[in-house]
């Protein structure tokens, strides 16, 4: 049960890789879905990616469960997919390639702290986890990481593809070309006190060819639509 102070005292959490530069911080309270991308692939003949949207919108979640176990607790999961050159001309990935897959989860050796892992796009294996630092806005002494964790047993994306299919007609009218941009398990934050699923879309507007995007928020079992702003 989340405490009432979760929304007021704990406003923003910033996670910074301890091994990286202090300026390379990621604010993780944003409602937008799938905005992060991985470093570009090397210019060689090796495959630029291992997985894609064709493996299912939950492919990153599957890989996380394989790595951590189906009953593990996590803080957040982030995945993004390449929209394709018809939408983003400077892309270096094939349409639908999974460009980002990351998970933040409690350190088994010290559950007060977080670790973060990123999937290598070429090998399909997770890289060595990094310890991350949590910065809290508000009364930091009242922050408890366990209030921001969820068991993977409660996260079920099996209904997500049905929701996605139901949006295709409307998206096809709004955009001349469009693609699903990413799926995220978002942690509790300023505007909500529970985890949620965010799915993003990006495309070229049929009216003027301007690039635009949208997102939808679903419950963690993917059954309930909390907010649908795919069409703005």
Protein Blocks (a to p, Z undefined) as FASTA:
>chain_A
ZZfklmmmmmbccdddfkbcfklccdfkbfbghkbccddddddfbdfbfbdfknopklmm
mmmmmmnopkbccfbdcddddebjklmmmbcbdehiafbdcdddddfklmkbccdddddf
klopacdddddddddedjfklpcfklmgccfklpccklmmmmmmmmmmmmmmmpmbdcdf
bdcdddddfkbcbdcdddddddddfklopacdddddddfklmacfbdcknZZ
